[in-house]
Amino acid sequence: MPRKRPPHRVAIVAPNPVSMFNLAIPEMLFAKVEIDGAPGYEVTICSSDARPVVTTGGLHLQVGRGLDVLHTADTVVIAGTGERYEPDPAAVAAVREAAAAGKRIASLCSGAFVLAEAGLLDGRSATTYHGMADELRDRYPTLDLRDDVLYIQDGQFLTASGYAAGLDLCLHIIRTDYGAAVANEVARLALVAPVRPGGQTQFTQTPLPPERGTACADTRGWAMRDLDKPLTLTDLARHAGVSVRTLTRRFHAESGVSPLQWLLHQRIERAKELLETTTLPMGQLARASGLGTADSLRAHLIRRTGLTPSAYRTQFTRLGTETSTLTSSVA
C-alpha cells in the first residue's frame, strides 16, 4: 500500500494589528482539505516572538507560536491588517529568509507591504487592497503594481488584493497543490465561488473577475450543463432572449470577460477535473469538456498550466471511489 503524502505545512503570520477575516480565510479553507481521509494541510498561526496580537475590531488574540515556525513551513502566508501599518522588522527578516530557502510566500491585503519591504517584489508583479495601492506603489516603485486584479502569482510569490480576494488566492493554492477537483470541493463546502484561475503557470496569473450581476445567470448555468455542445454566441443569445450585441455587453458587465472567453475558461476547468477524476481517453475527454479534439485539449492545457494532459493527469489524479461514477456520467 503506497505511503500517504505528508500534509503540506502552512505558516500564517499575524501582524499586529490583524484583520480577523484575513486570518480566518487561510485557516478555514486549508483545514477543509482532506486527501484519502487525512488532512492535506497542517496550519500554524504565528506572530513575532509569539506575542499576543490585537484585531482591528479590538479583540486580543493569544498566538502561541513565533516566527521560528517559518523554518519548517512549505508555504508562508502573511495576513493583512485592513489598514495602513509599518511592517514588523522581525517578520520582514523571517519572510526574506523563508523566500531564500525556496518556500512559497503569499500575502493577503496589506501583507504585500511585508513582501515589498523584504525586497521580494522588486521587478515583480503584485497587488494589494485598492485603498493602499497608491502608497505601495509610491513606497516601492520597483514593483509592478497591478491594482485591477484579485490576485497575482509571480514565481514563488503570490499577492491578493483585499478581503474576499483572499478566498480566491487560497483556492488557487489548493488547486496548485491538489488539483481542481479538490479545490472545487473545498469551495463547495465553504459556500464560495469555485476557483477562478487564469494565465500560465510560469507567468503572472490572474483569475476571472468576480461576477457582478444576475441577468445572464440562467444562461451561464445552462451553458455549464451543455459544455460538451458546440455552443455559439447566437446560441447563448437565443437562450438569454436578447441580441448577440446585448448579450455580449451584459455578459462583460457581469463577468468581466466576453461570453466566449468565459465559455473557454469553463471548458478548460471541466477538462482538468475530468483528467483528475476519470480514465477517459484524451479524445473522449476533449469532446466531453467541449474542447473538441485531443490536439485542442493539449494546446489549451499547455497554455493554461504548462503541462500536457497526460502530465497533468499524472500529477493531479484523484482516482478513487468516485471514479466509476464520474466516468460513466460523461461517457
PELIN-V963783 format. One record per residue. N is the residue number from 0. OMEGA is omega in whole degrees, -180 to 180 (none if undefined). Layout:
n={N/N}
omega={OMEGA/OMEGA}
//
This chain:
n={0/1/2/3/4/5/6/7/8/9/10/11/12/13/14/15/16/17/18/19/20/21/22/23/24/25/26/27/28/29/30/31/32/33/34/35/36/37/38/39/40/41/42/43/44/45/46/47/48/49/50/51/52/53/54/55/56/57/58/59/60/61/62/63/64/65/66/67/68/69/70/71/72/73/74/75/76/77/78/79/80/81/82/83/84/85/86/87/88/89/90/91/92/93/94/95/96/97/98/99/100/101/102/103/104/105/106/107/108/109/110/111/112/113/114/115/116/117/118/119/120/121/122/123/124/125/126/127/128/129/130/131/132/133/134/135/136/137/138/139/140/141/142/143/144/145/146/147/148/149/150/151/152/153/154/155/156/157/158/159/160/161/162/163/164/165/166/167/168/169/170/171/172/173/174/175/176/177/178/179/180/181/182/183/184/185/186/187/188/189/190/191/192/193/194/195/196/197/198/199/200/201/202/203/204/205/206/207/208/209/210/211/212/213/214/215/216/217/218/219/220/221/222/223/224/225/226/227/228/229/230/231/232/233/234/235/236/237/238/239/240/241/242/243/244/245/246/247/248/249/250/251/252/253/254/255/256/257/258/259/260/261/262/263/264/265/266/267/268/269/270/271/272/273/274/275/276/277/278/279/280/281/282/283/284/285/286/287/288/289/290/291/292/293/294/295/296/297/298/299/300/301/302/303/304/305/306/307/308/309/310/311/312/313/314/315/316/317/318/319/320/321/322/323/324/325/326/327/328/329/330}
omega={-177/179/178/179/179/-179/177/-174/-179/174/178/-179/-180/175/180/9/-179/173/179/-179/178/-178/-175/-174/-178/180/-178/-175/-179/-179/-179/-179/174/179/-178/176/-180/180/177/-178/171/-171/178/176/-178/177/179/179/179/-180/172/177/180/177/179/176/176/178/178/-177/176/180/-170/-177/179/-175/176/177/-177/-178/-176/-179/172/179/177/178/178/179/-179/180/-174/179/-177/175/177/-179/179/-177/-180/178/179/-179/-179/180/177/179/179/179/179/178/176/-179/176/-176/-180/177/175/175/-176/176/178/179/178/179/-179/-180/179/180/-175/-177/179/180/-178/175/-179/176/176/178/-172/180/180/-174/-178/-180/179/-180/-179/-176/-177/-173/-178/178/179/-175/176/-176/-178/-178/179/177/180/168/176/-176/-179/-175/178/177/178/176/-170/168/-171/176/176/176/-179/-179/-179/177/176/178/180/178/179/-176/-170/176/-174/-178/179/-180/180/177/176/178/179/-180/-179/179/177/-180/178/-179/-176/-178/176/179/-178/-176/-175/179/175/-180/178/-179/168/178/178/178/-174/179/-175/-177/-179/-175/-180/180/176/179/177/-180/179/180/-176/-179/-179/179/179/-176/178/175/180/178/-179/-180/179/179/-179/179/-179/177/177/-179/180/179/-178/-180/-179/-178/-180/180/-177/-172/180/179/178/179/-178/175/178/-178/179/179/-179/179/178/177/177/179/180/-180/178/176/-177/-167/178/175/-179/173/-173/180/179/179/179/179/-179/-180/178/-179/170/-174/178/178/178/177/-178/-177/-178/-178/177/180/-177/-171/-176/-179/170/177/180/179/179/180/180/-176/-171/-178/178/-177/-178/-174/-177/-172/-174/179/-180/-179/-177/-177/-178/-178/none}
//
